Amino acid sequence: MWAHQSGPQDDESHEDKVCDNQEMHGNDTPAPPTPAPHLDPEDYYFDGPNMVFTAAFLLKRGTCCGSGCRHCPYRGTPQDKNAPA
């Protein structure tokens, strides 16, 4: 049931909720935002309007993101999420 129906009992039961899907999330507070990683000059360069991450930065991340990054240090390793299954 995705439609929201309002009524007197509904107003009372939802007044403290962050969102209507709170039961599915299983908690009362939203997840905190993920902080942006700190970028050093050796972590990226620009190729036209595109920011390109270096292998040094991708290694700092610690895992393959599966996006097929140009300088992915995980290519050909068991951590490569782009490898054929």
C-alpha positions as CSV (number, residue, x, y, z in Angstrom):
1,M,0.0,0.0,0.0
2,W,1.8,3.1,-1.2
3,A,-1.1,5.6,-1.1
4,H,-1.1,7.8,2.0
5,Q,-4.5,8.1,3.5
6,S,-5.0,10.7,6.2
7,G,-7.3,10.4,9.1
8,P,-7.4,11.4,12.8
9,Q,-5.7,8.2,14.0
10,D,-3.1,8.5,11.1
11,D,-2.1,12.1,12.2
12,E,-1.4,10.9,15.7
13,S,0.5,7.8,14.7
14,H,2.8,9.6,12.2
15,E,3.6,12.8,14.0
16,D,7.0,11.6,15.4
17,K,8.1,9.8,12.3
18,V,10.9,10.9,10.0
19,C,9.4,9.2,7.0
20,D,6.4,6.9,6.2
21,N,8.7,4.0,5.4
22,Q,10.3,3.9,8.8
23,E,8.9,0.5,9.6
24,M,10.9,-0.9,6.6
25,H,14.1,0.9,7.7
26,G,13.8,-0.5,11.2
27,N,15.0,2.6,13.1
28,D,13.8,6.0,14.2
29,T,16.6,8.1,12.7
30,P,17.8,8.7,9.2
31,A,21.3,7.5,8.2
32,P,23.9,10.2,8.6
33,P,25.4,11.5,5.3
34,T,28.6,9.9,4.1
35,P,31.4,12.4,4.3
36,A,33.2,13.2,1.1
37,P,36.7,11.8,0.9
38,H,39.6,14.3,1.2
39,L,41.3,14.8,-2.2
40,D,45.0,15.5,-2.5
41,P,46.4,16.9,-5.7
42,E,47.9,13.5,-6.6
43,D,44.4,11.9,-6.3
44,Y,43.0,13.3,-9.5
45,Y,43.4,15.3,-12.7
46,F,41.1,16.9,-15.2
47,D,40.7,15.5,-18.7
48,G,38.7,18.3,-20.3
49,P,35.6,18.7,-18.0
50,N,36.0,15.2,-16.5
51,M,37.7,14.6,-13.1
52,V,39.8,11.4,-13.4
53,F,40.9,9.6,-10.3
54,T,44.4,8.2,-10.1
55,A,45.4,4.7,-9.0
56,A,46.7,6.3,-5.8
57,F,43.3,7.6,-4.9
58,L,41.5,4.4,-5.9
59,L,43.9,2.4,-3.7
60,K,43.1,4.7,-0.8
61,R,39.4,3.9,-1.3
62,G,40.2,0.3,-0.6
63,T,37.7,-1.4,-2.9
64,C,36.7,-1.6,-6.5
65,C,33.6,0.5,-7.2
66,G,32.7,-1.4,-10.3
67,S,32.5,1.7,-12.5
68,G,35.4,0.7,-14.9
69,C,37.7,3.5,-13.7
70,R,40.5,4.4,-16.2
71,H,43.2,3.8,-13.6
72,C,41.6,1.0,-11.5
73,P,44.3,-0.8,-9.5
74,Y,42.0,-3.7,-8.9
75,R,41.6,-4.7,-12.6
76,G,42.5,-8.3,-13.0
77,T,42.4,-9.1,-9.3
78,P,39.8,-11.0,-7.3
79,Q,38.5,-7.6,-6.1
80,D,37.6,-6.5,-9.7
81,K,33.9,-6.0,-9.8
82,N,34.0,-5.6,-13.6
83,A,35.5,-9.0,-14.2
84,P,33.2,-11.5,-16.1
85,A,31.5,-14.0,-13.8
